[in-house]
Amino acid sequence: MLFQLIAITTSLIMLTIASINDIKTREVPDFLSYFFIAIAIAIRIIWYIFSKDVSVLLWVPISFAALAGFAYMMYKTGQWGGGDVKIMAGIGILMCSFPGERIPFFANFLLNTLFVGAFYGIAGIAILALKSHKKLKFNIYQKLSLIVSMGLIIAMFYTLPPAVAFLGAIVVISLTSLLFIKKIENKLMERYVPIDKLTEGDWLVNDIKLNGKVYVKKRNIGLTISDIKKLKKAKSKIKKVKIKIGIPFVPSFLISLIITILFGNILLKLLFI
């Protein structure tokens, strides 16, 4: 019980610090991510030494592979940053499972992350839109789709069981958001940044060309250190580049972790309410 409390407390503290950094700077420092992974390994090993219980280590490789693998897939498709992968790896090691669980903690956390992440991403875009609504000009079809979507969601919660209504609302919100995401990205999430202020993982909007040829190629994983060095060499000719500003996703991991600690698997809770 003591080591379980240490694992939970450590994870909450590390994710809180990482979330603050992600919100402020749009990145998680490497030293913080690697420290989290190192301390996660240390806690699990010390836990095993004191308990002599092999189950303390049994789920670690599976949990690490599942969470880090999923995060890496999101990174390679340009949805998450490299820091997100390392943070998920740390969670996979430290919070893989606890004694007496029917379903390992990491499995519940991963499923919760999928749902929380979907709502978090949509909410983040919606907040951006509300804060800068004057820059956005929605057409009549987009306005009507908002009204219809709200009506459908209200009707579902009045007529359907909570679990079905909740899942239906996710589908409606997700489909409706597709009509607005591109416009919001173009208007609010793309900006020109001076070469000296670029950081690893920044996503280029387009290939950077010099003398009619591609000088730095746009990638899903964002700019690398070598890309930035290359751009700095040509900063007499390339003053600024247009990048896409992503929504900081580490706070969604913190929310998912808290939900999993308090309630377990929220999907199962809804289905068997």
C-alpha positions in Angstrom: 0.0 0.0 0.0 2.9 2.4 0.8 4.6 1.9 -2.6 1.2 2.2 -4.4 0.7 5.6 -2.7 4.3 6.6 -3.6 3.7 5.6 -7.3 0.4 7.6 -7.4 1.8 10.6 -5.7 4.9 10.7 -7.8 2.9 10.4 -11.1 0.5 13.2 -10.1 3.4 15.5 -9.2 5.4 14.8 -12.3 2.3 15.1 -14.6 1.3 18.4 -12.9 4.8 19.8 -13.5 4.9 18.6 -17.1 1.4 20.0 -17.7 2.4 23.4 -16.5 5.4 23.4 -18.8 3.3 22.1 -21.7 0.8 24.9 -21.3 3.4 27.6 -20.8 5.9 26.6 -23.5 4.1 24.0 -25.6 6.8 21.5 -24.8 8.0 19.2 -22.0 11.7 19.5 -21.2 13.7 16.3 -21.9 15.3 16.3 -18.5 11.9 16.2 -16.9 10.6 13.3 -19.1 13.8 11.3 -18.6 13.8 11.9 -14.8 10.2 10.6 -14.7 11.2 7.4 -16.6 14.2 6.9 -14.3 12.3 7.5 -11.1 9.5 5.2 -12.3 12.0 2.4 -12.9 13.7 3.0 -9.5 10.4 2.9 -7.6 9.3 -0.4 -9.3 12.6 -2.1 -8.6 12.7 -0.9 -5.0 9.1 -2.0 -4.6 10.0 -5.5 -5.9 13.0 -5.8 -3.6 11.0 -5.0 -0.5 7.9 -7.0 -1.4 9.5 -10.0 -3.2 6.3 -10.0 -5.3 7.1 -10.7 -9.0 3.7 -9.2 -10.0 5.1 -5.8 -9.2 7.2 -6.2 -12.4 5.1 -8.5 -14.4 3.0 -5.9 -16.2 5.8 -3.4 -16.7 7.0 -4.4 -20.2 3.4 -4.9 -21.5 2.2 -1.6 -20.0 5.3 0.2 -21.4 4.8 -1.2 -24.8 1.1 -0.4 -24.9 1.3 3.2 -23.7 4.6 4.2 -25.3 3.6 2.4 -28.5 0.3 4.2 -28.7 1.9 7.6 -27.9 4.6 6.9 -30.6 1.9 6.2 -33.2 0.2 9.5 -32.3 3.6 11.2 -32.6 4.4 9.7 -36.0 1.0 10.8 -37.3 1.7 14.4 -36.1 -1.0 14.4 -33.4 1.4 14.5 -30.3 4.9 15.8 -29.6 8.0 13.8 -28.7 7.6 14.8 -25.0 4.2 13.2 -24.8 5.7 9.9 -25.8 8.3 10.0 -23.0 5.6 11.0 -20.4 3.4 8.1 -21.5 6.4 5.8 -21.2 6.9 6.9 -17.6 3.3 6.3 -16.8 3.5 2.9 -18.4 6.3 1.9 -16.1 5.2 3.5 -12.8 1.4 3.0 -13.1 1.3 -0.3 -14.9 -0.7 -2.3 -12.3 -1.4 -2.6 -8.6 -2.2 -5.7 -6.4 -5.8 -6.9 -6.5 -6.8 -5.4 -9.8 -9.0 -7.4 -12.2 -8.0 -5.1 -15.1 -4.4 -3.6 -15.0 -4.3 0.1 -14.2 -2.6 0.9 -17.5 -5.5 -0.6 -19.6 -8.1 1.5 -17.8 -5.9 4.6 -18.1 -5.4 4.1 -21.9 -9.1 3.7 -22.5 -9.8 6.8 -20.4 -7.1 8.7 -22.2 -8.9 8.0 -25.6 -12.2 9.5 -24.3 -10.7 12.3 -22.3 -8.3 13.2 -25.2 -11.1 13.4 -27.7 -13.1 15.8 -25.5 -10.0 17.7 -24.5 -9.0 18.3 -28.1 -12.4 19.5 -29.1 -12.7 21.6 -26.0 -9.3 23.2 -26.7 -10.3 24.1 -30.2 -13.6 25.4 -29.0 -12.0 27.7 -26.4 -9.6 29.0 -29.1 -12.6 29.7 -31.3 -14.5 31.5 -28.6 -11.5 33.6 -27.5 -10.9 34.7 -31.1 -14.4 34.5 -32.6 -14.0 37.8 -34.4 -11.3 36.4 -36.6 -13.6 33.5 -37.7 -16.4 33.9 -40.2 -18.6 30.8 -40.2 -20.9 30.2 -43.2 -24.6 29.5 -42.8 -24.1 25.7 -43.1 -21.6 25.7 -40.3 -24.0 27.8 -38.1 -26.9 25.5 -38.9 -24.8 22.4 -38.1 -24.0 23.8 -34.6 -27.7 24.4 -33.9 -28.7 20.9 -35.2 -25.9 19.2 -33.2 -26.9 20.9 -30.0 -30.5 19.9 -30.6 -29.5 16.3 -31.2 -27.3 16.1 -28.1 -30.1 17.6 -25.9 -32.7 15.2 -27.4 -30.4 12.2 -26.8 -29.9 13.0 -23.1 -33.7 13.4 -22.7 -34.7 10.2 -24.5 -31.8 7.7 -24.2 -30.1 5.9 -21.4 -27.1 8.0 -20.0 -24.4 5.6 -21.4 -26.0 5.6 -24.9 -26.6 9.3 -24.9 -23.0 9.9 -23.8 -21.5 7.8 -26.6 -23.9 9.4 -29.1 -22.8 12.8 -28.0 -19.2 11.9 -28.6 -20.1 10.8 -32.2 -22.1 14.0 -32.9 -19.5 16.4 -31.4 -16.7 14.6 -33.3 -18.5 14.8 -36.7 -19.5 18.4 -36.2 -16.1 19.5 -35.2 -14.7 18.3 -38.6 -16.6 21.2 -40.2 -14.7 23.8 -38.1 -11.2 22.3 -37.4 -9.6 23.3 -40.7 -10.8 26.9 -40.5 -9.7 27.2 -36.9 -6.3 25.7 -37.6 -5.8 28.1 -40.5 -6.9 31.2 -38.7 -5.8 30.6 -35.1 -3.3 27.8 -35.0 -0.8 28.9 -37.6 1.7 31.7 -37.1 5.1 32.9 -38.3 7.9 32.4 -35.9 11.5 33.8 -36.2 14.2 31.2 -36.9 15.9 31.8 -33.5 12.6 31.0 -31.6 12.0 27.6 -33.2 12.2 24.5 -31.0 12.5 20.8 -31.7 9.1 19.3 -32.6 7.6 22.5 -34.1 5.3 21.6 -37.0 5.9 23.3 -40.3 2.8 24.3 -42.3 4.7 23.9 -45.6 8.1 22.8 -46.9 10.7 25.5 -46.6 12.1 26.4 -50.0 15.3 28.2 -50.8 16.3 29.2 -54.4 13.3 27.3 -55.7 14.3 24.0 -54.0 13.0 22.3 -50.9 15.5 23.3 -48.1 13.7 21.8 -45.1 10.9 19.3 -45.6 7.7 19.3 -43.6 7.4 16.2 -41.5 4.7 14.8 -39.2 7.2 14.5 -36.4 8.0 18.2 -36.6 11.4 20.0 -36.9 14.5 18.1 -35.7 17.5 19.7 -34.1 19.4 19.3 -37.4 16.5 21.1 -39.3 16.7 24.0 -36.9 20.5 24.2 -37.3 20.1 24.1 -41.1 17.5 27.0 -40.9 19.8 29.1 -38.7 22.5 28.8 -41.3 20.2 30.4 -43.8 18.5 33.0 -41.6 20.0 35.8 -43.7 17.6 34.6 -46.4 14.9 32.9 -44.3 13.8 35.2 -41.5 10.6 33.5 -40.4 8.7 30.2 -41.0 5.1 29.4 -40.6 4.4 26.7 -38.0 1.3 25.0 -36.6 0.7 25.6 -32.9 -0.6 22.5 -31.3 -2.8 22.1 -28.2 -0.8 21.0 -25.1 -1.9 17.4 -24.5 -0.1 16.5 -21.3 -2.9 18.1 -19.2 -5.3 15.5 -20.7 -3.0 12.8 -19.4 -3.2 14.3 -15.9 -7.0 14.5 -16.1 -7.1 10.9 -17.4 -4.8 9.7 -14.6 -7.0 11.4 -11.9 -10.2 9.9 -13.4 -8.6 6.4 -13.5 -7.4 6.7 -9.9 -10.8 7.9 -8.6 -13.3 6.0 -10.8 -11.5 3.3 -12.8 -12.6 2.7 -16.3 -15.2 5.4 -17.1 -16.6 3.5 -20.2 -17.4 0.5 -18.1 -18.9 2.7 -15.5 -21.2 4.2 -18.1 -22.2 0.9 -19.7 -23.0 -0.7 -16.4 -24.5 2.3 -14.7 
